């Protein structure tokens, strides 16, 4: 196993374990919650997978990891320091749209040259990355409005669609590290959608110390 593969599998481990932590915390609470540990693991996973996709030349996927990494950092801050409800600034909406547009632009402008010969898979990768990244833009926007980090039900629907598209794309690439990144997602997303039928209230898992997970 190469050093790059190790970094990639470490990123996958962080991404998988974050949803295990979130899943367990949600089962305990009876509804979907966002524990602080989820954001620490998400940020770690984005850094590792960002490095892996960069060296692999998959700049379409890299764009999504960069955007999500920024959103994970902001959610971590909200999780540690909740703010007043409704304190969302209008410029955040403009910034969210700009960040989503940047991901799509980078995906189109920086796509691997060999994918240009297969426009169908290029389209799948761009559409999947756009949908996959927009889920956390939506989640971030909703969290800014409530003043605390949480997952709206629509987040899980968008996650499921984006996950399936990127799973198809990475299966086409045949890279086991990238395939593993999207393989367990549908199970977690489906379970959170089931939990979303319960009490619909934004909540973060309580923590006794700043930075501790649920």
VEXDREN-2710 file (C-alpha; in Angstrom, 1 decimal):
% VEXDREN-2710
k/r/px/py/pz
1/UNK/0.0/0.0/0.0
2/UNK/1.4/3.4/-1.0
3/UNK/1.4/6.5/1.2
4/UNK/-1.3/8.1/-0.9
5/UNK/-3.5/5.0/-0.6
6/UNK/-3.0/5.1/3.1
7/UNK/-4.1/8.8/3.2
8/UNK/-7.1/7.9/1.1
9/UNK/-8.2/5.1/3.3
10/UNK/-7.7/7.3/6.4
11/UNK/-10.0/9.8/4.8
12/UNK/-12.6/7.1/4.1
13/UNK/-12.3/5.9/7.7
14/UNK/-13.0/9.4/9.0
15/UNK/-16.0/9.8/6.6
16/UNK/-17.5/6.4/7.5
17/UNK/-16.9/6.8/11.3
18/UNK/-18.5/10.3/11.3
19/UNK/-21.8/8.9/10.1
20/UNK/-21.5/6.0/12.6
21/UNK/-21.1/8.6/15.4
22/UNK/-24.0/10.7/13.9
23/UNK/-26.2/7.6/13.5
24/UNK/-25.7/6.4/17.0
25/UNK/-26.3/9.8/18.5
26/UNK/-29.5/10.2/16.4
27/UNK/-30.8/6.8/17.4
28/UNK/-30.3/7.8/21.1
29/UNK/-32.0/11.1/20.6
30/UNK/-34.8/9.7/18.4
31/UNK/-34.2/12.2/15.6
32/UNK/-31.4/13.3/13.4
33/UNK/-28.7/15.3/15.3
34/UNK/-25.3/16.7/14.4
35/UNK/-22.8/15.9/17.2
36/UNK/-19.6/17.9/17.3
37/UNK/-17.5/14.8/16.7
38/UNK/-19.2/14.6/13.3
39/UNK/-17.7/17.8/12.1
40/UNK/-14.2/17.0/13.4
41/UNK/-14.3/13.7/11.5
42/UNK/-15.7/15.4/8.4
43/UNK/-13.0/18.0/8.4
44/UNK/-10.3/15.3/8.8
45/UNK/-11.9/13.3/6.0
46/UNK/-12.0/16.2/3.6
47/UNK/-8.4/17.0/4.1
48/UNK/-7.3/13.4/3.5
49/UNK/-9.6/12.8/0.5
50/UNK/-8.7/16.2/-0.9
51/UNK/-5.1/15.3/-0.9
52/UNK/-5.8/11.9/-2.4
53/UNK/-8.1/13.1/-5.2
54/UNK/-5.6/15.9/-6.1
55/UNK/-2.7/13.4/-6.5
56/UNK/-5.0/11.1/-8.5
57/UNK/-5.8/13.9/-10.9
58/UNK/-9.6/13.8/-10.0
59/UNK/-10.0/17.6/-9.8
60/UNK/-13.8/17.2/-10.3
61/UNK/-14.0/15.4/-6.9
62/UNK/-11.3/17.7/-5.4
63/UNK/-13.6/20.7/-5.9
64/UNK/-16.3/19.1/-3.8
65/UNK/-13.9/18.3/-1.0
66/UNK/-12.6/21.9/-0.9
67/UNK/-16.1/23.4/-0.7
68/UNK/-17.3/20.8/1.9
69/UNK/-14.1/21.3/4.0
70/UNK/-15.0/25.0/4.3
71/UNK/-18.6/24.2/5.3
72/UNK/-17.4/21.6/7.8
73/UNK/-15.2/24.1/9.5
74/UNK/-18.1/26.6/9.8
75/UNK/-20.4/23.9/11.2
76/UNK/-17.7/23.0/13.7
77/UNK/-17.6/26.6/14.8
78/UNK/-21.4/26.7/15.1
79/UNK/-21.4/23.5/17.0
80/UNK/-18.9/24.8/19.5
81/UNK/-20.3/28.3/19.7
82/UNK/-24.1/28.5/18.8
83/UNK/-25.3/31.9/17.9
84/UNK/-28.7/33.7/18.2
85/UNK/-31.5/32.3/16.0
86/UNK/-32.3/34.2/12.9
87/UNK/-28.9/36.0/12.9
88/UNK/-28.2/34.9/9.3
89/UNK/-26.8/37.7/7.1
90/UNK/-28.3/38.0/3.5
91/UNK/-24.8/38.0/2.1
92/UNK/-24.4/34.4/3.2
93/UNK/-27.0/33.4/0.6
94/UNK/-24.9/35.1/-2.1
95/UNK/-21.8/33.4/-0.8
96/UNK/-23.5/30.0/-0.8
97/UNK/-24.6/30.4/-4.4
98/UNK/-21.1/31.5/-5.4
99/UNK/-19.5/28.5/-3.7
100/UNK/-21.8/26.1/-5.5
101/UNK/-21.2/27.8/-8.8
102/UNK/-17.5/27.6/-8.2
103/UNK/-17.7/23.8/-7.7
104/UNK/-19.5/23.4/-11.0
105/UNK/-17.1/25.8/-12.8
106/UNK/-14.1/23.9/-11.5
107/UNK/-15.7/20.6/-12.4
108/UNK/-16.2/21.7/-16.0
109/UNK/-13.0/23.6/-16.4
110/UNK/-10.6/21.2/-14.6
111/UNK/-12.0/17.8/-15.6
112/UNK/-9.5/15.2/-16.7
113/UNK/-8.8/15.3/-20.4
114/UNK/-9.7/11.7/-20.9
115/UNK/-13.2/12.3/-19.6
116/UNK/-13.8/14.8/-22.4
117/UNK/-13.9/11.7/-24.7
118/UNK/-16.8/10.3/-22.6
119/UNK/-19.2/13.2/-22.1
120/UNK/-21.8/10.9/-20.4
121/UNK/-19.5/10.1/-17.5
122/UNK/-18.2/13.7/-17.4
123/UNK/-21.9/14.8/-17.0
124/UNK/-22.4/12.2/-14.2
125/UNK/-19.4/13.4/-12.3
126/UNK/-20.3/17.1/-12.6
127/UNK/-23.9/16.6/-11.7
128/UNK/-23.1/14.3/-8.9
129/UNK/-20.4/16.7/-7.5
130/UNK/-22.8/19.6/-7.8
131/UNK/-25.6/17.8/-6.0
132/UNK/-23.3/16.2/-3.4
133/UNK/-21.7/19.6/-2.5
134/UNK/-25.0/21.5/-2.5
135/UNK/-26.3/19.4/0.4
136/UNK/-23.9/21.0/2.8
137/UNK/-24.6/24.4/1.3
138/UNK/-28.2/23.8/2.2
139/UNK/-27.4/22.4/5.6
140/UNK/-25.1/25.4/6.3
141/UNK/-27.7/27.9/5.3
142/UNK/-30.3/26.3/7.5
143/UNK/-27.9/26.1/10.4
144/UNK/-27.0/29.8/10.1
145/UNK/-30.7/30.6/10.4
146/UNK/-31.2/28.6/13.5
147/UNK/-27.9/29.5/15.1
148/UNK/-26.9/25.8/15.6
149/UNK/-25.6/23.0/13.5
150/UNK/-28.3/20.5/12.4
151/UNK/-29.5/18.4/9.5
152/UNK/-32.8/19.3/7.7
153/UNK/-34.6/16.4/6.1
154/UNK/-34.0/17.7/2.6
155/UNK/-30.2/17.3/3.3
156/UNK/-30.6/13.5/3.4
157/UNK/-32.6/13.4/0.2
158/UNK/-30.0/15.5/-1.7
159/UNK/-27.3/13.3/-0.1
160/UNK/-28.9/10.1/-1.4
161/UNK/-29.2/11.4/-5.0
162/UNK/-25.7/12.8/-5.1
163/UNK/-24.3/9.7/-3.4
164/UNK/-25.8/7.4/-6.0
165/UNK/-24.4/9.4/-8.9
166/UNK/-20.9/9.6/-7.5
167/UNK/-21.0/5.9/-6.6
168/UNK/-21.8/5.2/-10.2
169/UNK/-19.0/7.5/-11.4
170/UNK/-16.3/6.1/-9.0
171/UNK/-17.4/2.5/-10.0
172/UNK/-16.7/3.5/-13.6
173/UNK/-13.2/4.7/-12.6
174/UNK/-12.6/1.4/-10.8
175/UNK/-10.6/3.1/-7.9
176/UNK/-11.4/1.1/-4.7
177/UNK/-10.5/4.0/-2.4
178/UNK/-13.0/6.3/-4.2
179/UNK/-15.7/3.6/-4.5
180/UNK/-15.4/2.9/-0.7
181/UNK/-16.0/6.7/0.0
182/UNK/-19.6/6.4/-1.4
183/UNK/-20.5/2.8/-0.8
184/UNK/-22.0/3.0/2.8
185/UNK/-23.7/6.3/2.3
186/UNK/-27.2/5.1/1.1
187/UNK/-27.8/3.0/4.2
188/UNK/-27.0/6.0/6.6
189/UNK/-29.0/8.4/4.5
190/UNK/-32.1/6.1/4.3
191/UNK/-32.0/5.6/8.1
192/UNK/-31.8/9.3/8.8
193/UNK/-34.7/9.9/6.5
194/UNK/-36.6/7.4/8.6
195/UNK/-35.5/9.2/11.8
196/UNK/-36.6/12.5/10.1
197/UNK/-40.2/11.3/10.4
198/UNK/-39.9/11.8/14.2
199/UNK/-39.6/15.1/16.1
200/UNK/-38.5/17.7/13.6
201/UNK/-36.3/19.9/15.7
202/UNK/-32.8/21.1/15.1
203/UNK/-30.4/19.9/17.7
204/UNK/-26.8/19.3/18.4
205/UNK/-25.7/16.5/20.6
206/UNK/-24.8/17.9/24.0
207/UNK/-21.1/17.9/25.0
208/UNK/-19.6/18.5/28.4
209/UNK/-16.5/20.1/26.9
210/UNK/-15.9/22.2/23.8
211/UNK/-14.7/19.9/21.0
212/UNK/-16.0/16.7/22.6
213/UNK/-18.3/14.5/20.5
214/UNK/-21.5/12.8/21.4
END
